[in-house]
Amino acid sequence: MMRRAVCICVAALMISVCGCSRQDVRHALDKLTARSDQSAESSTPAVETKATKPVIHGKKAEPEPEPTQQELAEYLRGKLLALSPSDGVNDNIEVSFNSATSVLTVFQPDNHCDHFFSALDTNNFSWEIFDPSDAHISREELLRLTVTSVSGKTARACFDKQGQPEEGTSTNRMRLLFSLAKSEQVPGFQAKMAKAVKKLIILSGGAEEKELFPDAKGKSGSAKK
């Protein structure tokens, strides 16, 4: 605006001094105005456009691999030994697992039992507190895990020190014993052990867990009153 005013003043001065014609003055004024506009445009700073940087998303963490049959067997063996009863009768002295036959063998002071994981049913799984005391001796309470076999299959076979089959042993269920006092010192022990045993049963060819009584509300929404 200031430059345009200056141009007009200069043109007026030229008319008064030189006696130029209006047409000449108009022509000169147009030139001065054009120069002023060009100068104003060149003095305007250019606005830089920042390039948009691509958003780089972090890689999703890969899920951890599932434990193998042998790893689960080693976990079970370790807990049976570490949390073993110590009453001289129900102690877990040694534990072994044969991956070829899926048989878990638990050695106790007076016998040993072979547990056939391929015959077990994860749908029949229970925990209970067991008191092995008798009329003469008081013993510590035990935590007992019981898993029933699939119908028609043998869950376990027990043998005495001479290797003879024990009479009166329930063969349609596996039973594993832990010290109740020791197991209570391990946070979430029953849940972790149940998960490990069920996975080991499935990997050994046993029956997978099924939802026998599905919740009707979960499928059809809330029940109408």
Secondary structure, DSSP 8 states (H G I E B T S, - for coil): -HHHHHHHHHHHHHHHHH---HHHHHHHHHHHHHHHHHHHHHHS------------------------HHHHHHHHHHHHHHT---SSSS---EEEEETTTTEEEEE-SSEEEEEEGGGEEEEEEEEEEE----SS-----EEEEEEEE-TTS--EEEEETTS-B-TT---SEEEEEEEHHHHTTSTTHHHHHHHHHHHHHHHTT-B----SS--HHHHH-S---
